[in-house]
Amino acid sequence: MISPLSVVADGVELGEGSVVEEFCVIGRSGPADAKTVIGPGATLRTHTVLYAGNVIGPKFATGHHALVRESNTIGENVSIGSLSVVEHHVTLGDRVRIHSQCFIPEFSVIEEDAWIGPRVTLTNAPFPRCPSVSTCMKGVHIEKGAKIGANATILPGVRIGAGAIIGSGTVVTRDVAPGAVVVGNPGRQTKTTDELTCPAGLDHRPYPPLESIGASA
């Protein structure tokens, strides 16, 4: 179902059962000859703008006013929240969740099952406006199952290990080990996810053991 108030460019491959709500612009901006493929079961909510040249798996969903630039590879069952921006040449694995008002710049890699909280900012330019900035940009790499808390900032080239947790408001300036819990500015490891307990006092662990996701502390 495509709203008559939206624009879907010629040549866009939109999978069966997809919904494009009002005031969306799909596949018009970006490289004119780039292929745009959106898998079945997508839901593109009002005012989504998605450039040409994206290859997206099934069950893709956007919030309102989401912007996705060109040349991205996006897996299955990925969601991008309202007012979030995903720049070009980004890779998002299966089941990635990007919450509202996030900024994901070019060359970022977010692996499967990672969760990005609201207003998280990833960066990629070590020295903004440097004359050689285009040659020294390096995206953030977030490994599978990692979780980034609200308002966190991750500096260029940092790698967040599988299953790690970054606390709300943390500024991450260096690589984070798999399963680490990192908080503060600058971010410092305080424990591992295996050491976390339920704050409500229930007899369970908030997250599965690290070895279950193929990571070690």
C-alpha positions in Angstrom: 0.0 0.0 0.0 1.5 3.3 -1.1 -0.2 6.6 -0.1 -1.0 8.8 -3.1 0.6 11.6 -1.0 4.0 9.9 -1.2 6.7 9.7 -3.9 8.2 6.4 -4.8 10.6 6.7 -7.7 10.5 4.6 -10.8 12.6 1.5 -10.5 12.3 1.1 -6.7 11.7 -2.5 -5.9 9.2 -2.5 -3.0 8.5 -6.0 -1.5 5.1 -7.5 -1.2 3.0 -6.3 1.8 4.9 -3.1 2.3 3.3 0.1 3.5 4.4 3.6 2.6 2.5 6.2 4.6 1.8 9.8 3.7 4.5 12.3 2.7 7.4 9.8 2.2 10.0 10.2 -0.5 11.5 6.9 -1.6 14.4 6.5 -4.1 14.4 9.9 -5.7 17.5 11.5 -4.2 21.0 10.0 -4.5 22.7 8.2 -7.4 20.4 8.2 -10.4 21.4 4.8 -11.6 21.6 3.1 -8.2 19.3 0.2 -7.5 16.9 0.5 -4.6 15.5 -2.7 -3.1 13.2 -2.9 0.0 12.2 -6.4 1.1 8.7 -7.5 1.8 6.7 -6.4 4.8 8.3 -2.9 5.2 6.6 -0.1 7.0 7.8 3.4 6.1 6.0 5.9 8.3 5.1 9.5 7.5 7.8 11.8 6.3 10.4 9.1 5.8 13.0 10.0 3.2 15.0 7.1 1.8 17.6 7.8 -1.0 18.2 5.7 -4.0 20.9 3.0 -3.8 19.8 1.2 -0.6 19.5 -2.6 -0.4 17.2 -3.5 2.5 16.0 -6.8 3.8 12.4 -7.9 4.8 10.4 -6.3 7.7 12.2 -2.9 7.6 10.5 -0.2 9.6 11.0 3.5 10.1 9.6 6.0 12.5 8.3 9.4 11.5 10.8 11.8 9.8 13.5 9.2 9.5 16.2 10.0 6.9 18.3 7.2 5.2 20.9 8.3 2.7 22.3 6.3 -0.2 24.5 3.2 -0.6 23.6 1.4 2.6 23.2 -2.3 3.3 20.5 -3.0 5.8 19.5 -6.5 7.0 16.3 -8.2 8.0 13.9 -6.8 10.6 15.7 -3.6 11.2 14.0 -0.5 12.6 15.1 3.2 12.5 13.3 5.5 14.9 11.7 8.8 14.4 14.0 11.8 13.6 17.0 9.6 13.2 19.6 10.1 10.4 21.5 7.3 8.8 24.1 8.6 6.4 25.6 6.8 3.3 27.8 3.6 3.2 26.5 2.3 6.5 26.0 -1.4 7.2 23.2 -2.5 9.6 22.9 -6.2 10.5 19.7 -8.2 11.0 17.5 -7.1 13.9 19.3 -3.9 14.6 17.2 -1.4 16.6 18.0 2.3 16.2 15.9 4.4 18.6 14.7 8.0 18.0 16.9 11.1 17.2 20.1 9.1 16.6 22.9 10.0 14.2 24.7 7.2 12.3 27.3 8.7 10.0 28.9 7.2 6.9 31.2 4.1 7.3 29.4 3.0 10.5 29.0 -0.8 11.0 26.3 -2.1 13.4 26.1 -5.9 13.6 23.1 -8.1 14.2 21.0 -7.7 17.3 22.7 -4.4 18.4 20.5 -1.8 20.1 21.1 1.9 19.8 19.2 4.0 22.5 17.6 7.4 21.9 19.8 10.4 20.9 23.0 8.3 20.5 25.6 10.0 18.3 28.2 8.0 16.4 31.1 10.0 14.8 33.6 9.4 12.0 35.8 12.5 11.6 38.8 12.7 13.9 39.4 16.4 13.0 36.3 18.1 11.6 37.0 20.4 8.6 40.6 19.1 8.2 41.6 19.4 4.5 42.1 15.7 4.4 39.0 14.7 6.3 37.7 12.5 3.5 40.8 10.3 3.6 41.0 9.9 7.4 37.3 9.3 8.3 36.7 6.0 10.1 33.4 4.8 11.2 32.4 3.2 14.5 32.0 -0.6 14.6 29.4 -2.0 17.0 29.5 -5.8 17.3 26.6 -8.1 17.6 24.3 -7.8 20.6 25.9 -4.6 22.0 23.7 -2.0 23.6 24.3 1.7 23.6 22.5 3.8 26.2 20.6 7.1 25.6 22.7 10.2 24.8 26.0 8.2 24.5 28.6 9.5 22.1 31.1 7.2 20.3 34.2 8.7 18.8 35.6 7.9 15.4 37.0 4.4 14.7 36.0 3.0 18.1 35.0 -0.7 18.2 32.3 -1.8 20.7 32.7 -5.5 21.5 29.9 -8.1 21.2 27.4 -7.9 24.0 28.9 -4.8 25.6 26.8 -2.2 27.3 27.5 1.5 27.1 25.8 3.5 29.9 23.6 6.5 29.2 25.5 9.7 28.5 28.9 7.9 28.2 31.5 9.3 25.9 33.5 6.4 24.4 37.0 7.3 23.4 38.6 3.9 23.0 37.7 0.3 22.0 35.4 -1.6 24.4 35.9 -5.3 25.1 33.2 -7.8 24.5 30.7 -8.0 27.4 32.1 -4.9 29.1 29.9 -2.4 31.0 31.3 1.1 30.3 30.1 4.4 31.9 31.3 8.0 32.3 33.2 10.7 30.4 35.6 9.4 29.3 34.0 6.0 29.4 35.6 3.4 31.7 34.8 -0.2 32.3 33.2 -0.9 35.6 32.2 -4.6 35.3 31.0 -7.1 32.7 27.5 -8.0 31.7 28.0 -11.4 33.4 28.2 -9.5 36.7 25.0 -7.6 36.3 22.0 -8.5 38.5 18.3 -7.7 38.4 17.7 -4.3 40.1 14.2 -5.5 41.1 15.7 -8.4 43.0 14.4 -11.1 40.8 16.4 -14.3 40.5 17.6 -14.0 37.0 20.4 -12.4 34.9 19.5 -9.5 32.6 21.6 -10.9 29.8 22.7 -14.3 28.6 26.3 -15.4 29.3 28.9 -14.0 26.9 29.8 -17.4 25.5 26.2 -17.8 24.2 26.9 -15.0 21.7 30.4 -16.2 20.9 32.2 -13.5 22.9 34.6 -13.6 25.8 35.5 -10.9 28.3 
